[in-house]
Amino acid sequence: MAKRHEHAHDLKLHKEALDYAKKLIQDGKVNLSEGTWTQDKPNPAEGDAYLTDHNFNQYGKWFLGLAADTKADTKEHYEFPIGNFKEIYRSGVVAAKQRAGQWKHYDIEKAAGELLKMIDAKAKA
């Protein structure tokens, strides 16, 4: 599991992941299940399995945060997961927004809020 970053300067918004999430939402690749993110998020073994066929750049597109104080080609470099490597989970975006706010990563919190608005608007359409 990725280490927890307590200081705002350690993490930054992963803009490539935000753009990728927007595309997935537009393409309808969103899971709206009422389950909790704790139940739905991929476990470390699923992350390892994804990495057998994908590179870290592709892996990282599923995380809204980048840890500046870690090596790029490691799982620890990515924080705030929002999907299961197939689709975005609304519960994952909610969890990322809440946790980012608690940890004072306001750019990530704002980005997650933007994704939630997109998800909810698409679900109502």
C-alpha atoms as one frame of an Amber mdcrd trajectory, in Angstrom:
protein
   0.000   0.000   0.000   1.204   3.463  -0.805   2.600   5.481   2.046   0.519
   8.268   3.477   1.616  11.809   2.717   0.787  14.348   5.373   2.102  17.568
   3.832   0.566  19.382   0.885   3.942  19.925  -0.772   4.528  16.155  -1.032
   1.624  15.567  -3.396   0.495  17.260  -6.547  -2.433  16.793  -8.873  -1.795
  14.227 -11.587  -3.235  16.192 -14.511  -2.837  13.323 -16.976  -4.975  11.131
 -14.694  -7.595  13.878 -14.414  -7.798  14.151 -18.213  -7.984  10.361 -18.540
 -10.770  10.186 -15.949 -12.746  12.847 -17.840 -12.433  10.818 -21.042 -13.585
   7.638 -19.282 -16.574   9.500 -17.842 -17.473  10.873 -21.275 -17.194   7.339
 -22.673 -19.552   6.033 -19.967 -16.905   3.918 -18.249 -18.148   4.697 -14.737
 -19.336   2.361 -12.017 -22.117   3.951  -9.990 -22.451   1.094  -7.485 -23.630
   2.024  -4.033 -20.830  -0.023  -2.473 -18.057   1.574  -0.500 -14.688   2.310
  -2.026 -13.111   0.184   0.704 -14.911  -2.799  -0.839 -14.505  -1.770  -4.483
 -10.937  -0.495  -4.759  -8.378  -2.806  -6.332  -6.119  -4.664  -3.937  -2.313
  -4.715  -4.290  -2.407  -8.028  -6.190  -4.763  -6.512  -8.775  -2.357  -3.600
  -9.170   0.513  -6.043  -9.682  -1.525  -7.971 -12.260  -2.277  -4.747 -14.150
   1.414  -3.882 -14.177   2.326  -7.188 -15.837   0.684  -5.940 -19.052   0.962
  -2.156 -18.586   3.660   0.364 -17.716   3.700   2.726 -14.746   2.485   5.625
 -16.878  -0.667   3.647 -17.708  -0.984   2.492 -14.077  -0.691   6.054 -12.837
  -3.660   7.244 -14.907  -5.911   5.668 -12.276  -4.606   7.938  -9.466  -5.283
  11.650  -8.957  -2.163  12.307  -6.872   1.568  12.167  -7.545   4.024  11.899
  -4.659   6.898  14.173  -5.577   9.260  12.581  -3.071   9.128   9.070  -4.585
  10.480   7.403  -7.713   8.146   7.617 -10.708   8.240   3.911 -11.583   6.887
   2.711  -8.238   3.406   2.183  -6.845   4.279   4.585  -4.020   4.467   7.419
  -6.551   0.683   7.343  -7.006  -2.009   8.329  -4.493  -5.782   8.746  -4.510
  -6.972   5.832  -6.678 -10.311   6.348  -8.426 -10.845   3.205 -10.481 -10.199
  -0.497 -10.867  -8.108  -0.318 -14.077 -11.258  -0.806 -16.173 -13.634   1.948
 -15.115 -13.897   4.946 -12.802 -15.787   4.314  -9.573 -17.960   7.091  -8.217
 -17.192   5.766  -4.716 -13.463   6.083  -5.486 -13.833   9.693  -6.579 -15.857
  10.466  -3.426 -13.182   8.827  -1.256 -10.396  10.730  -3.036 -12.238  14.027
  -2.595 -12.820  13.428   1.111  -9.298  12.232   1.849  -7.694  15.032  -0.180
  -9.694  17.564   1.825  -8.694  15.955   5.121  -5.020  15.983   4.117  -5.254
  19.542   2.726  -4.452  18.612  -0.879  -6.903  21.143  -2.214  -6.014  20.854
  -5.910  -6.772  17.120  -5.780  -9.942  17.742  -3.771 -11.100  20.276  -6.372
 -10.312  17.920  -9.269 -12.260  15.090  -7.614 -15.189  17.464  -7.105 -15.085
  18.344 -10.801 -15.149  14.627 -11.689 -18.100  14.040  -9.364 -20.076  16.792
 -11.087 -19.320  15.207 -14.459 -20.308  11.734 -13.230 -23.561  12.955 -11.706
 -24.494  15.034 -14.753 -23.832  12.075 -17.053 -25.866   9.748 -14.801 -28.859
  12.131 -14.948 -28.678  12.543 -18.731
